[in-house]
Amino acid sequence: MLDRERIVGALGAEWNALDALLTGLDDAQWEKDTALPGWRVRDIAAHLIGTELLLSGEPTPDSGNDVASYAHVRNDIGARNEQYVEHFRQQPHEAVLGKFREVTASRLASLRAMSDEEFHAPALTPAGQDTYARFMRIRVFDCWMHEQDLRDAVGLPGGETGTPVELSIDEITTALGFVVGKRGAAPDGSSVTFDLGSRVLHVAVDGRAKVVDSLPGAPTVRITMPLGVFTRLCGGRVDPENVLESVSFDGDEVLGERIARHLAFTI
């Protein structure tokens, strides 16, 4: 069972970090392009607001535009997200920031008021049927990843320590078996260690690939890279070709490079 207090506390901490980051940006920085196609800094803020409004039960606004036709919109979830982006796009950034503060404060109060039964109840999440607790851990991951998108856009690195980061890596590990076994095509009997400095993750392939606590011996390949490079590769934020120089391989380099090139799994 996921730790309710840790997840809710991490969401509060992450929203505070986003608030502080956005508060320090000037008008030009709010209009900076990000790694997400079609979105500027202000659009990521609008997306974060929109998701929490949706979870609060608010109806999705209708911009009147055919957002599904936009090149960067790939599915119904993307179209819904775009409606919020369009809705807030013409508002001054002070109003967007004010709405972010309002909706995150309201959501945090709602989460703290939930019973344990409600928080751990079955729920449909972006990763499929699971629990509301898992959904909220995914929210930590999503919000933290978008913090990094904002930081990259305005040239303010940071935010790579603390509980939101730890929970984000925990969430990423749920996809590592699929990434290593299917996308990276690691053969049966192989094993992979990801050395991220602050975290070390192991994947063993025994019929199917899965994350394990430890390996009985040396891995088939040990992939060492900065945590920020790992998360950006997993999030599809960077072209692997542009960051492979910061990745090293000990063991089967061909396998390691194939996995590193195919880490992206988010929508």
N, C-alpha and C positions, 0 to 999 in steps of 0.2 A: 504494500500500500504506500502510495506517495505521501510525503510529509506535507500536510496542509499548511502549517505555519511557515515552513520554509518556502513553499511556492508562493503564498500570498505575500510574504515579506519580500521575496525576490521581485515580484511584480511591482510592489511599492517602491523598492529601491531603483528598479530600472526606469520606472516612470519619472522618478525624481532626477535621475541622471539625464534622461531625455529633456526634461524641463530645463535643467541647468544648461545643457548644450544649446538648445534652441534659443533660450533667453540671451545667450552671449553672441548670437549671430546678427550681423548687420543686414540691411536691405539686399545688398548684392549677394550675400551668402545664401539668403533664403531662395534666391532664384538660380542657384548653381545646379547644373545637371548632375545626376547621380549615375551609378552603375546600372540602375534599373531603367530599361528602355522606356522613353517617354515621360519619365518622372524627374522632377526637380526636387530640391530639398523640401519646399512647401508641400509637394504632392505626397511625399512620404509621411509628413506630419498629418495630412488629411486622411491618408490611408489608416494610420494608427487610430485616429479619432473615429473613423468610420467603423472599424472592426469592433471597438468598444461600444459604440452606439447600437450596432447590430446585436451584440450580446446583451445589451440592456433592453432589447425588445423594440427599439425604434425602427420605423419603416425606412427602407432604403430610398433615398431621394431619387427623383427622375430628372435628369438634366435636360431631357428632350433630345439629346444627341445619340446617334447610333454608335455607342461606344464599342459594341461587339465587332465593328468593322475596323477598329484601330489595329495596326500591325502588331502591337505588343500585347494585345488582349487575346488570350489563347483558349479560354473556356468560360463557363458561366461564373465561376468564382472571380476570375479576372474582370469580367464585365461588371459585376456587382461592385468590386473594389473601385473600378473606374468611375462609377456614378458618384461615389463620395469625393474622389479627387476632383471631378468636374464641379461638384457642388461648392467646394471650398476654394476653387482655383482663383476666383475673382475677388475674394475677400482679403483685406489687408492682413499681413502676417501677425499683427498684434491680436486680431480677432481669432485667427487660427490658433495661436498659442493660448489665448484665453479659453477657447473651447476645449483644447487638449487638457488644460488644468481642470476644467469643470468636469469633463467626462471621466477622467482617470480618478479623480477624487470620489466621484459617485460610485464608480465601479469598485474601488478599493473598499468603500464602506459596505457595499453589497456583499462582497466576498467575505469580509470579516463577520457579517451578520448571518451568513449561511450556516446551517447545521452541518455536522460531520456527514450525516446521511446524504444531504443534498450535494455536498462537495465531492463525495466519492460515488455518487450515483452513476449508473450507466449513461453514456452520452455519445452522440455522434461527433467525432472530432475531425480535423483535417487529415488525420492518419487513419480514419475509419472508426468503427465502433469501439469504444473504450470507456473511459470514465471522464467526468467533468474535471477531476484532478489532473488527468493526463492532458486534457484540453488546455488547462491553465499553465501547465509546464510548457506546452507548445507555444502559448502566448508569451512566456518569458523568452523563449528561444527566438520567436519572431520579432519581438520588440528589441531584443539585444542585437540581432542581426541588422535591424534597421538603424540602430544607433551607429553601428559600424559603417553602414552605407552613408549616413550623414557625415560621420567623421572623415571618411575617405573623400567625400565631395568637397568639403571645406578645408581639408588639410590639417585636421586636429586629431591625431592618433591618440588612443587611450581606451579606457574602459575594458581592459582585458583581465581584470582580477575581480574577485567577489562572487557571491552566490549566484547572481544572474548568469555569469559565465559558466560556472560549474554546472548549473542545471541545463544550460544550452548544450554543453558537451554531452551531458547525460542523454539529452533528447537526440542528438546526432548519433549516439551509439546505437539507437534503436534501428537505424538504417544501415549501419556499417556491414552487417552480414550480407544484405542484399547488394550493397555497393561492391564489396570485395568478391562475393561469389558470382553474381550475375554480371554486373557492369565491368568489373575488373577481370572476370573469368579466371579466378584463382583455381587451380586444379585440386581435386580431392587429395587429401593428405598434406596439403600445404598450410602454412600459417603466416600471419602478417602481424608485425608490431608497428604501431604508430607512436613515435616519440615526439610529443609536442612541447617538451620542456616541463610544463607544469602538470601535464597528464600523460600517462602512457596507456595505450589501448591495445588489446590483443584480439585477433580474430583467427579462429581455427576452422579449417574446412574438413569436416568428417561426414561425408554424405551431403551436408549442406554447411554453408558458412555461418558462423555465429560468434558473437563477442563472448570471450571467456575472461576469467579473472587473471589467469596466468597460463603460461605454456610450459610443457615438460622439458623443453630444451630450447636451443636457439631457433628463432623463426626462419622461415624460408627467405624472408626479406624484412629488414628493419627500415622503415621509412621515417626519416627525421626531417621535421619542418617546423617553422614557427607556428604557434597556435592560430595567429591571425591568417596565415596563408591557408592552413587547413580549413578553417571555417569559411573562408571566402571561396575556396574550391568546392566545398560541400554545398554552398549556397549558389553556386554558378555565377558568382560575381566577377570572376576574373578568367581570362583565357589561360589555361594551364601552360601554354607555350611561354607566357610572359613571366611566370613565377617559378618554373622548374629549376632555375639556377639557384634558388634558395632551398631546394629539396635535395636530400642526399639519400643514397640507398646502400645498405649493407647486406649483401647476399644476392638473390636473383634480381638483378637490376632491371631486366626486361619486364618481369612481373610487376616489380615496384613501380616502374614508370607507367605501365598500363593502368594500374590502379589509380595512381596520382592523376592521370589524365581523365579518369572517369568517376571522380568523386561526387560530382554534382547530382543532387537528388531532390532538391526542393522544387515546388511548383513555380 
